[in-house]
């Protein structure tokens, strides 16, 4: 299956720590949209991949697309683990039951000095669904650019990631193991064990400036913290507009 990149939220200011504090406007966004109601649904009828339905992509907040879940008690998404891309059997991806050796945007990211995104290094979000019904393409529907920065509220923190892949079915709430470890470092997550609680907010941005391009991110980073630090300033500018 294919997955999408995204923005992540954590709680510290140094690049080698696990996260950044949640700004007050983002916390208000999280609280206000947790009802599961969406007036401007781009697409709905998706699942969490484990039997819970009622998830969709919402555009109620101008310039954004976020995952909502009116079928999960008015909560958000979970975080299943995606290991697609380069080195898809390395590290915590060695037990991946369904991984593929390529991500949806390999043709673009291979021009950024790497073969493909590495789920063990790049904190990416799987965003959008293709190959089944219902389906949703964030780019054609609202102009969201592949490999753009996303914001994720998880584990009581804020993290930045990228839209790095798409799902080949109707499941939502998926992210690379690199992002999962940033969000939930003490849960022992791996390719076959995700975060099951529906409390993760994934926000994509439709502003064309959200895509860092070749020079706006450290694509050749050796770990997730360094990559996240390289997109923090862009992420901060996007979140400030919420």
Secondary structure, DSSP 8 states (H G I E B T S, - for coil): ----------S-SSTTSS-B---HHHHHHHHHTTT---SSEEEEEEE-SSS-EEEEEE--STTEEEEEETTTTSB-EEEEEE--SBTTTSGGGTT-SS--S--TTHHHHGGGTSSS-BTTTS-EEEEEE-SSSS-B-HHHHH---TTBEEEEEETTEEEEEEEEEEESSSB--EEEHHHHHHH-TTS--BTTB-EEEEEEEEEEE-SGGGB-TTTSS-TT-SSHHHHHHHTHHHHHHHHHT-
